[in-house]
Amino acid sequence: MNSRNAGFDNWFSNLTGHSEPRDWQSNLARQALCRNRLIRIPTGLGKTEGVLAAWSYHRLCRGDVNWPRRLVWCLPMRVLVEQTEEVARKLCESIQQENRPDVHILMGGEETKEWFLYPERPAILIGTQDMLLSRALNRGYGSGRARWPIEFGLLNNDSLWVMD
């Protein structure tokens, strides 16, 4: 095992409380470059933990600027947004305060915090397809017209999208 894998294994264990990552989670984190990929894993095998751990390891622990500043989780249903938010907040509690990303929800019926005010901070944005994709297309559903270009820019630059 090389030092990068050992570093990720320790990060993963501290973040999740699991003794070690699954093989696919280690393989995902082993990728030095952040790029498009399909992860075909059955429900219940740690997709949320695996993706969040790999992103946070590279971006927050290693400080690798080649990994995007924002992790955007696009989900089809409110209940999945709520579940993912719960996991993300729990995992982020394990990250030192100075490196801890902000977690924001973009979903109808929820009061949207001003997630776009601090583009320099790492953030996890979790939302429903309608709210996220409309913003990514410069027509933010539920947003004021003046914010459309800001949200468009932040979601289309320096962002890693997870479509689940």
HUDALIN-V916471 format. One line per field, one symbol per residue. burial: b if it has 24 or more other C-alpha atoms within 12 Angstrom, else e. A space follows every 10 residues. Layout:
burial: ???
This chain:
burial: eeeebebbbe bbbbbbeeeb bbeebbebbb eeebeeeeee eeeeebbbbb bbbbbbbbbb beeeeebbbb bbbbbeeeeb bbebbebbbe bbebbeeeeb bbbbbbbeee eeeebbeeee bbbbbbbbbb bbbbbbebeb bbbeeeebeb bbebbbebbb bbbb
